[in-house]
Amino acid sequence: EMQRQSSNQPIYRYYYLRPRPGSEGASHSAEIEYAMGNLSTNKAFAWTPDDYKVSATLQVYFANFIKTGNPNGAGLPEWKPLPKSGPVPVLHIDLDTRLEMESHRDRYEWMDQN
């Protein structure tokens, strides 16, 4: 929230939803191996073609952002930056990657006040 208010650069927010094979729900930091494209090096999971698809999508977003400061590119769902105020767009990353408006604004506002 502080970055959103004070930065002159675009701020992007995502919600990672893809669980590792055999897991229930996405765990904290699970997106790292997807973003780095190294699923095949982790033999603890039986990666599926869908996992590789999510990995490819995430890699393109991250590479675009690193190269240009903008994660968007051809063939990707649009990832909008956060406005200075008002509703926040959040990219939901999974097999069906899509942009949605945040649904828990009240939680963040509560945490900021406590």
Secondary structure, DSSP 8 states (H G I E B T S, - for coil): -HHHHH-SS----EEE----TT-SS--TTTHHHHHHT-GGG-TTS---HHHHHHHHHHHHHHHHHHHHS----TTS-------SSS--EEEEESTT-EEEE-S-HHHHHHHHH-
